[in-house]
Structures are given as structure tokens and as C-alpha cells.
Amino acid sequence: MGDRPEELRALLDSVAAQEGERIEVVVVGNGAALPGLPPGVRSVELPENLGIPGGRNVGIETFGPGGGEVDMLLFLDDDGLLPDKNTAQLVRAAFADDPKLGIVSFRIADPETGTTQRRHVPRLRASDPMRSSRVTTFLGGANAVRTQVFQQVGGLPDDFFYAHEETDLAWRALDAGWSIDYRADMLLYHPATPPSRHAVYHRMVARNRVWLARRNLPLPLIPVYLLVWVLLTLARRPSGSALKAWFGGFAEGWRTPSGPRRPMRWRTVWRLTRLGRPPVI
């Protein structure tokens, strides 16, 4: 968004310091002018903010259709930092060792405290962020994706703008037979922040939750999934204004087009269940 030039430069320096083959980099200015960038870094300045998935999709296509000019793509938030110089080598080794591994989700830790927020561990049993495991979704600002995944199942859902776009891609990838790993040894430093800092958080979280279900779940699971999330939202006791925005987004998710519907197979439902997160929560 162009408002963190110092953090962006530190991130780019940490990418350039990675051991092994040189990493090709593109920075997308999502409706914002870009600061000066190091030599060799590609850049795209978009005239308007396309949202998180839209901006990332532009970055993917910078490396050819579906990112086909490269084998894998790292997505890193501009206020993140790779503290270890061997992270890229770990990513390369992970994909080389497992041909069906499609996505890797990094561990995110606050640079001051070293703590990992529970919401940054992409599984239900999130109490131990140091445990790596197979998972059913991933973190949007700290991950690596095999470009074959994009070429097979498509990119991130542009219309989501913000929230749940990773899970939409993850479900499509899992349904196509790919695996997703959470790797505690692949670390990104990122300041601990609440997701609700975004003004549109409650509305888009609810709207996109409905879209996610409508696009990807078998019909019998849609009402179950959404009822569970209504109950969880109420149990968290949000403020009156937050709850109003949430239910407004929930209604919007039903009123508006959700995009192409490609319901996952029942064997994918069972696979998600065996991985510890059935697609009803």
C-alpha cells in the first residue's frame, strides 16, 4: 500500500540475503506509488487498490501465465522480514522432497517478543506453534505455492478483496490432490496486530465466509458450516457495531454473486476431516 517504505526495504534485503539461487522479486503497488526499489526488483503500480487477492494475482502473472516462468512463488507481507538466511533453501527442499506438496505456510512470530499469535497457526489445535504438520489452509502473508497449483486450479478469488481468499485456494488445491504443510522452521517476523484493525474486517469476514461456502462446499454442508460460524461469532460477544457489520456482510454474501461454484468432492471432505478440520468449522 506504499505506507511502509522502510519495512519494505528491510524485507527486500532479507530476501536478497537468502542462500542459494537468486530469488526473482516483484513488488506490486496496490493503488499506491512505490518507493525506490533495489536494482533487479520488478515493480507494478496499479491505478487502484484491487485488494489482497487481486494484487497478488497481478504479481503471479508478472512471472508469466499462472507464474509459469518460475517453479514456486513466495508471498510475503511488506512489513515482514525473513530472519534466517536458509528459508528459501528449506522451501526448495520441501517441494523437491514431496511432489504433491502444493503450498507451504510459514510460522509468523513477533520480532520483539518472539511469540506466535494463535490465529497464525492454520489449524484447530494451535497451542503449539513450534509443531509442524499437514494443514487445510495457510497464511496469506507468509507462504510459498508451487506454480503448478495456480495453473491447475486458478488464482486467488479477486472479488474477495480481503479475508478467506487463502482458504478458497486451499480447498481447491486439496480437492485437486495437493497437500499443504505448516512449517514451524520457516520463519517470518511480523509485528503482532489484531485483524480487526481493518475497517472492513467484520463485514468482509462474514460476506466472504458465505461466498466460500457457496463456491466450494457440497450443498448439504453449506447451512451447517454457516450455522457453526454464526454461533461462534455470537459466542465471541463482539460489540454491537461489529455484530451489525458482521450480519450485514453475512446478508451481502447471500445477495451477491459468489463466483463460479465448484463443490469439492466428498472424498475431499473426508480428507479435511482426517486432517483435523472438517469443512463445517
C-alpha positions in Angstrom: 0.0 0.0 0.0 3.0 2.3 -0.1 3.0 3.4 3.5 5.8 1.2 4.9 8.9 2.0 2.8 11.4 1.3 5.5 9.8 -2.1 6.3 9.6 -3.0 2.6 13.3 -2.3 2.1 14.2 -4.4 5.1 12.1 -7.3 3.7 13.7 -7.0 0.3 17.1 -7.0 1.9 16.3 -10.2 3.8 15.1 -11.8 0.6 18.3 -10.8 -1.2 20.3 -12.3 1.6 18.8 -15.8 1.2 21.3 -18.5 0.5 21.2 -20.5 -2.8 19.9 -19.4 -6.2 18.9 -15.8 -6.6 15.2 -15.1 -6.0 13.3 -13.1 -8.6 11.2 -10.4 -6.9 8.2 -8.3 -7.9 6.6 -5.6 -5.7 3.0 -4.7 -6.5 1.9 -1.1 -5.6 -1.8 -1.9 -5.0 -3.3 1.5 -5.8 -0.2 3.3 -4.4 3.1 4.7 -5.7 6.1 2.6 -5.0 9.3 3.9 -3.3 12.7 3.4 -4.8 13.5 -0.3 -5.1 16.8 -2.1 -5.3 18.2 -2.9 -8.7 16.7 -6.0 -10.3 13.4 -5.9 -8.4 10.4 -5.8 -10.8 7.6 -3.5 -10.0 3.9 -3.0 -10.9 1.9 0.1 -9.9 -1.8 -0.4 -10.1 -4.1 2.6 -10.6 -6.5 1.4 -7.9 -6.4 -1.0 -4.9 -7.6 -4.4 -6.1 -7.5 -5.9 -2.7 -5.2 -8.6 -1.3 -6.1 -11.4 -3.7 -6.3 -9.1 -6.8 -2.9 -7.6 -6.1 -1.3 -11.0 -5.5 -2.8 -12.3 -8.7 -1.1 -9.4 -10.6 2.1 -10.4 -9.0 1.7 -14.0 -10.1 1.1 -13.1 -13.7 4.2 -10.9 -13.7 6.1 -14.3 -13.9 4.1 -15.4 -16.9 0.6 -17.1 -17.1 0.0 -18.7 -13.8 3.5 -17.8 -12.7 4.8 -20.4 -15.2 8.3 -18.8 -15.6 9.2 -19.9 -12.1 8.7 -23.2 -10.1 7.3 -21.6 -6.9 6.2 -18.3 -5.6 6.8 -16.8 -2.1 4.2 -14.3 -0.8 5.4 -12.0 1.9 3.8 -9.1 3.7 5.6 -5.8 3.2 6.1 -5.4 6.9 7.5 -8.9 7.3 11.1 -10.0 7.5 13.0 -13.3 6.9 15.4 -13.5 9.8 17.0 -16.8 8.7 19.1 -17.0 5.5 18.3 -20.6 4.8 14.5 -20.2 4.5 14.4 -20.3 0.7 16.6 -23.4 0.7 14.2 -25.1 3.1 11.3 -24.2 0.8 13.1 -25.6 -2.3 13.9 -28.8 -0.4 10.3 -29.2 0.8 8.9 -29.0 -2.7 11.7 -31.3 -4.1 11.1 -33.9 -1.4 7.3 -34.1 -1.9 6.0 -33.8 -5.5 2.4 -33.5 -4.2 3.2 -30.7 -1.8 1.4 -27.6 -3.2 1.6 -25.0 -0.5 3.8 -24.2 2.5 2.6 -21.9 5.3 5.4 -20.3 7.3 5.4 -19.6 11.1 4.9 -16.0 11.9 6.4 -14.5 15.1 6.5 -11.0 16.5 10.1 -9.7 16.2 10.0 -8.1 19.7 8.6 -10.9 21.7 9.1 -14.0 19.5 5.5 -15.1 20.2 3.2 -16.5 17.5 -0.4 -15.5 17.7 -2.8 -18.4 17.9 -4.6 -17.2 14.7 -1.3 -17.5 12.8 -1.3 -21.3 13.3 -3.5 -22.6 10.5 -5.1 -25.5 12.3 -7.6 -26.0 15.2 -5.0 -27.4 17.6 -2.9 -24.2 17.6 -1.5 -24.2 21.1 2.0 -25.3 19.9 3.2 -23.1 17.1 6.5 -25.0 17.0 4.9 -28.2 15.8 4.9 -28.6 12.0 2.0 -30.5 10.4 -0.2 -31.1 7.5 -3.0 -28.5 7.4 -6.1 -27.5 5.5 -5.3 -23.8 4.9 -2.4 -21.3 5.0 -1.4 -17.8 5.9 -1.6 -15.3 3.1 1.3 -13.1 4.0 3.9 -15.8 4.7 3.7 -18.7 2.3 5.1 -20.5 -0.8 3.0 -22.0 -3.5 4.1 -24.4 -6.3 3.1 -22.6 -9.5 1.6 -25.8 -10.8 -1.2 -25.3 -8.3 -2.2 -21.9 -9.9 -2.0 -23.4 -13.3 -4.3 -26.3 -12.3 -6.9 -24.7 -10.0 -6.6 -21.0 -10.9 -5.5 -18.0 -8.8 -6.9 -16.3 -5.7 -10.5 -15.1 -5.8 -10.3 -11.4 -6.8 -13.7 -10.4 -5.6 -13.0 -11.4 -2.0 -10.7 -8.3 -1.7 -9.8 -9.2 1.9 -10.4 -12.3 4.1 -10.7 -16.1 3.4 -9.1 -15.9 0.0 -6.4 -18.3 1.2 -8.9 -20.9 2.3 -10.7 -20.7 -1.0 -7.5 -21.5 -2.8 -6.5 -24.1 -0.3 -9.8 -26.0 -0.6 -9.5 -26.0 -4.4 -5.9 -27.2 -4.2 -6.7 -30.0 -1.7 -9.6 -31.1 -3.9 -7.1 -31.4 -6.8 -4.9 -33.7 -4.8 -2.3 -31.3 -3.5 -1.1 -31.1 0.1 -0.5 -28.2 2.4 2.2 -28.0 5.2 2.6 -25.7 8.1 6.4 -25.4 8.7 7.5 -24.1 12.1 11.1 -23.9 10.9 10.3 -21.4 8.1 10.0 -18.2 10.0 8.7 -14.7 9.1 9.0 -11.9 11.5 5.8 -9.8 11.6 4.5 -7.3 14.2 1.6 -8.8 16.2 -1.5 -6.9 15.2 -5.3 -7.6 15.5 -7.1 -8.4 12.2 -9.9 -6.1 13.3 -7.7 -3.1 12.7 -9.1 -3.1 9.2 -12.3 -1.0 9.0 -13.9 -3.6 6.7 -12.9 -6.6 8.8 -16.2 -7.7 10.2 -18.2 -7.1 7.0 -15.8 -8.9 4.7 -15.1 -11.8 7.0 -18.8 -12.6 7.1 -19.5 -11.9 3.4 -16.6 -14.0 2.2 -17.4 -16.8 4.6 -20.8 -17.1 2.8 -19.1 -16.9 -0.6 -16.5 -19.5 0.4 -19.2 -22.0 1.4 -21.4 -21.3 -1.7 -18.4 -21.7 -4.0 -16.8 -24.8 -2.5 -19.0 -26.9 -0.3 -21.4 -29.7 -1.2 -24.9 -28.4 -0.8 -25.8 -30.3 2.5 -22.7 -28.8 4.2 -23.4 -25.1 3.4 -26.1 -24.5 6.1 -24.1 -26.5 8.6 -20.9 -24.6 8.0 -22.6 -21.2 8.1 -24.7 -22.0 11.2 -21.5 -23.0 13.1 -19.9 -19.7 12.2 -22.9 -17.7 13.3 -22.8 -19.5 16.7 -19.1 -19.0 17.0 -19.4 -15.3 16.2 -22.1 -14.8 18.8 -20.1 -16.8 21.4 -17.2 -14.3 20.9 -19.5 -11.5 22.0 -18.4 -8.8 19.6 -19.5 -5.2 20.1 -22.9 -4.1 18.8 -21.4 -2.2 15.9 -19.1 -5.1 15.0 -22.1 -7.6 15.1 -24.2 -5.3 12.9 -21.4 -5.1 10.3 -20.9 -8.9 10.5 -24.6 -9.7 9.9 -24.7 -7.0 7.1 -21.8 -8.8 5.4 -23.5 -12.2 6.0 -26.6 -11.0 4.2 -24.5 -9.5 1.4 -22.9 -12.8 0.9 -26.3 -14.3 0.0 -27.5 -11.4 -2.1 -24.4 -11.0 -4.3 -22.8 -13.4 -6.8 -20.1 -15.6 -5.2 -18.3 -16.5 -8.4 -18.0 -19.9 -10.0 -19.3 -22.9 -8.0 -17.0 -25.9 -7.9 -18.1 -28.1 -5.0 -15.4 -30.2 -3.5 -15.7 -34.0 -3.7 -16.9 -35.9 -0.7 -13.6 -37.7 -0.5 -12.0 -34.2 -0.1 -14.5 -33.6 2.8 -13.3 -36.8 4.4 -9.6 -35.8 3.7 -10.2 -32.5 5.5 -11.8 -34.3 8.4 -8.9 -36.7 8.7 -6.6 -33.7 8.8 -8.4 -32.4 11.8 -10.6 -29.7 10.3 -13.8 -30.9 8.7 -15.3 -28.2 6.4 -18.0 -27.3 8.9 -15.7 -25.1 11.0 
